[in-house]
Amino acid sequence: MNEIKIKKDTIYVERKNVYGNELIYPVCKQAKLFALLSGQKTLSDVTIHQVKQLGYSVREHIDREL
């Protein structure tokens, strides 16, 4: 039986400070899917670690006007 190889990909997240807590929100479709699978609106450190173990890289998306 051949091992299934997952293509290395990137997900994008955004950090927000909410009532003194730094939370990580999914930005792209894949990141939102991982949050949905974890049962949360945000991505925890544990979830991000597991996503990285699947071969994904996690990048911070900064949405600001120049």
Rosetta blueprint (number, residue, H / E / L):
1 M L
2 N L
3 E L
4 I L
5 K L
6 I L
7 K L
8 K L
9 D E
10 T E
11 I E
12 Y E
13 V E
14 E E
15 R E
16 K E
17 N E
18 V E
19 Y L
20 G L
21 N E
22 E E
23 L E
24 I E
25 Y E
26 P E
27 V L
28 C L
29 K H
30 Q H
31 A H
32 K H
33 L H
34 F H
35 A H
36 L H
37 L H
38 S H
39 G L
40 Q L
41 K L
42 T L
43 L L
44 S L
45 D H
46 V H
47 T H
48 I H
49 H H
50 Q H
51 V H
52 K H
53 Q H
54 L L
55 G L
56 Y E
57 S E
58 V E
59 R E
60 E E
61 H L
62 I L
63 D L
64 R L
65 E L
66 L L
